[in-house]
Amino acid sequence: MAERDRLRDYRGKRDFDRTGEPRGRGTPHGDRPRFVVQIHDASTMHFDFRLQVDDVLKSWSIPKGPSADPKDKRLAVPTEDHPLEYEEFEGVIPRGEYGGGTVIVWDHGTYEPLSHDREGRPVDFAESLEHGHATFRLSGSKLHGEYALTRFRDGADGGEEARLLVKRAGGRARTHGAPDPRRARSARSGRTLAQVVSDAAGE
């Protein structure tokens, strides 16, 4: 599918002259795909989890945020594809605009696709997501290790598609969940949500 079609929903929901969000003109760079986790203080506080797949960021809304504890199963609801430049976006989306609220980059880095078929052969990562189960290894400033995204509701009955994001056991044992979003600091700028709002008001 052409890049402009993959971002059609994203662009159709936004007035870029007001939101300050990127329109999406970038191309993939680097040897390994990127990921980003953003805290979004919108109508409800949540985390947005995004994985670079080809020339877009596949995106999921995670109400409680990713967890480093393998016992935690985090609901992940798909949202529209975002442009690659969104990895660096933080700021205040004006009230009344789609997604109005404050955004910070809580974590970002690279990831390694790990999905395999039943014979242990690597499979295309986009296809594994489409089929409902994908595994990958995150290398961020805060999140590390293997995770899985597994679909448990496909939306075929008219409901909302949903997945679970779960940390896979192994490696360094960690049992902490996501941070208090109002106290968390950006991995990009070191700012809290409140500081981003304050800085925007002073511009």
C-alpha positions as CSV (number, residue, x, y, z in Angstrom):
1,M,0.0,0.0,0.0
2,A,1.3,3.5,-0.9
3,E,2.6,5.6,2.0
4,R,0.1,8.3,1.4
5,D,-2.7,5.8,1.7
6,R,-1.3,4.3,5.0
7,L,-1.4,7.8,6.5
8,R,-4.8,8.9,5.1
9,D,-6.6,8.3,8.4
10,Y,-3.9,10.1,10.3
11,R,-3.9,13.1,8.1
12,G,-7.7,13.2,7.8
13,K,-8.1,13.6,11.5
14,R,-5.8,16.6,12.0
15,D,-5.4,20.3,11.2
16,F,-1.6,20.5,11.0
17,D,-1.7,24.3,11.1
18,R,-3.0,24.0,14.7
19,T,-1.7,20.8,16.2
20,G,2.1,21.1,15.5
21,E,2.2,17.3,14.7
22,P,4.3,16.1,11.7
23,R,2.5,15.6,8.4
24,G,4.7,12.7,7.5
25,R,7.3,13.0,4.8
26,G,10.1,11.0,6.2
27,T,11.8,7.8,5.0
28,P,13.2,4.9,7.1
29,H,16.7,5.5,8.4
30,G,19.1,3.3,10.2
31,D,19.7,-0.5,10.1
32,R,17.2,-1.4,12.8
33,P,13.5,-0.4,13.1
34,R,12.5,2.1,15.8
35,F,10.0,2.2,18.5
36,V,8.6,4.9,20.7
37,V,6.3,5.1,23.8
38,Q,4.6,8.4,24.4
39,I,2.5,9.5,27.3
40,H,-0.6,11.3,26.1
41,D,-2.7,13.3,28.6
42,A,-5.8,13.6,26.5
43,S,-9.4,13.1,27.5
44,T,-8.1,10.1,29.3
45,M,-4.4,9.6,30.3
46,H,-2.8,6.8,28.4
47,F,0.4,5.6,26.7
48,D,0.8,5.2,23.0
49,F,3.1,2.4,21.8
50,R,4.5,2.6,18.3
51,L,6.6,0.2,16.2
52,Q,8.2,1.2,12.9
53,V,6.9,-1.2,10.2
54,D,8.2,-0.2,6.8
55,D,7.5,3.5,6.3
56,V,5.0,4.1,9.2
57,L,4.7,3.7,12.9
58,K,2.1,1.0,13.7
59,S,0.3,2.3,16.9
60,W,-1.6,1.1,19.9
61,S,-3.2,2.9,22.8
62,I,-2.2,1.3,26.1
63,P,-4.2,2.7,29.0
64,K,-1.9,1.5,31.8
65,G,1.4,1.6,29.8
66,P,3.9,-1.1,29.1
67,S,5.2,-3.1,32.0
68,A,8.5,-4.8,32.7
69,D,6.7,-7.4,34.8
70,P,5.9,-10.6,32.8
71,K,2.8,-11.1,35.0
72,D,1.2,-7.9,33.7
73,K,-1.0,-8.2,30.6
74,R,-1.5,-4.8,29.2
75,L,-4.5,-4.0,26.9
76,A,-3.4,-2.5,23.6
77,V,-6.0,-1.1,21.3
78,P,-4.9,-0.3,17.7
79,T,-5.0,3.3,16.5
80,E,-4.2,4.8,13.1
81,D,-0.7,4.5,11.6
82,H,1.5,7.4,12.4
83,P,4.4,8.9,10.4
84,L,8.0,8.0,11.3
85,E,8.6,11.6,12.5
86,Y,6.1,11.1,15.2
87,E,8.8,9.3,17.2
88,E,10.2,12.8,18.2
89,F,6.9,14.6,18.7
90,E,6.1,16.1,22.1
91,G,4.1,19.2,22.8
92,V,0.5,20.4,23.5
93,I,-2.2,19.5,21.0
94,P,-4.8,22.3,21.3
95,R,-8.1,21.5,23.0
96,G,-10.8,20.8,20.4
97,E,-8.4,19.1,18.0
98,Y,-8.2,15.3,17.6
99,G,-6.2,13.9,20.5
100,G,-6.1,17.3,22.2
101,G,-3.8,17.2,25.2
102,T,-0.1,17.0,26.1
103,V,2.4,14.5,24.7
104,I,5.9,13.5,25.9
105,V,8.3,10.8,24.6
106,W,8.6,8.5,27.6
107,D,10.9,6.0,25.9
108,H,12.3,5.4,22.4
109,G,15.0,3.2,20.8
110,T,15.2,0.3,18.4
111,Y,13.7,-3.1,18.3
112,E,14.5,-6.5,16.8
113,P,11.7,-8.6,15.2
114,L,11.7,-12.1,16.6
115,S,8.6,-13.7,15.0
116,H,9.1,-17.2,13.6
117,D,6.8,-19.9,12.1
118,R,6.3,-23.3,13.6
119,E,9.5,-24.6,12.1
120,G,11.5,-21.8,13.7
121,R,12.0,-19.9,10.4
122,P,11.8,-16.1,10.6
123,V,8.6,-14.6,9.2
124,D,7.9,-11.1,7.9
125,F,7.1,-8.9,10.9
126,A,4.2,-7.0,9.2
127,E,2.7,-10.4,8.4
128,S,3.1,-11.6,12.0
129,L,1.3,-8.5,13.2
130,E,-1.5,-9.1,10.7
131,H,-1.9,-12.7,11.7
132,G,-2.3,-11.6,15.4
133,H,0.9,-12.5,17.2
134,A,4.3,-10.8,17.0
135,T,7.3,-11.0,19.2
136,F,10.2,-8.5,19.4
137,R,13.1,-7.3,21.5
138,L,13.1,-3.7,22.7
139,S,16.3,-1.7,23.2
140,G,15.3,1.6,24.7
141,S,16.5,3.8,27.5
142,K,13.8,2.4,29.8
143,L,12.3,-0.7,28.2
144,H,14.5,-3.7,27.4
145,G,13.9,-7.3,26.6
146,E,11.4,-9.4,24.7
147,Y,7.8,-8.6,24.4
148,A,4.8,-10.1,22.6
149,L,1.7,-8.4,21.0
150,T,-1.1,-10.9,20.8
151,R,-4.6,-10.3,19.4
152,F,-7.4,-11.6,21.6
153,R,-10.3,-9.8,20.0
154,D,-10.5,-9.4,16.2
155,G,-13.4,-6.9,15.9
156,A,-15.2,-9.1,13.4
157,D,-18.4,-8.9,15.5
158,G,-18.4,-5.1,15.2
159,G,-16.5,-4.6,18.4
160,E,-13.1,-3.0,18.8
161,E,-10.0,-5.0,17.9
162,A,-7.7,-5.5,20.9
163,R,-4.4,-7.0,21.8
164,L,-2.3,-7.8,24.8
165,L,1.3,-6.5,25.3
166,V,3.2,-8.8,27.6
167,K,6.9,-8.9,28.6
168,R,8.3,-12.3,28.1
169,A,10.0,-14.0,31.0
170,G,13.8,-14.3,30.9
171,G,16.9,-12.1,31.1
172,R,17.1,-9.7,34.0
173,A,14.2,-10.1,36.3
174,R,12.1,-6.9,36.6
175,T,8.8,-6.6,38.4
176,H,8.0,-2.9,38.1
177,G,5.1,-1.6,35.9
178,A,4.7,1.7,34.1
179,P,5.5,4.8,36.0
180,D,3.1,7.5,37.4
181,P,2.6,9.4,34.1
182,R,2.3,12.8,35.8
183,R,5.8,12.4,37.4
184,A,7.4,10.6,34.4
185,R,10.1,12.4,32.5
186,S,10.6,12.5,28.8
187,A,13.5,10.4,27.4
188,R,14.0,13.1,24.8
189,S,13.9,16.3,26.7
190,G,13.8,15.3,30.4
191,R,10.6,17.3,30.9
192,T,7.4,16.2,32.7
193,L,3.9,16.7,31.2
194,A,3.5,19.8,33.4
195,Q,6.8,21.3,32.2
196,V,5.7,20.8,28.5
197,V,2.5,22.7,29.2
198,S,4.4,25.4,31.0
199,D,6.9,25.8,28.2
200,A,4.1,25.9,25.6
201,A,2.4,28.7,27.6
202,G,5.5,30.7,27.7
203,E,6.1,30.6,23.9
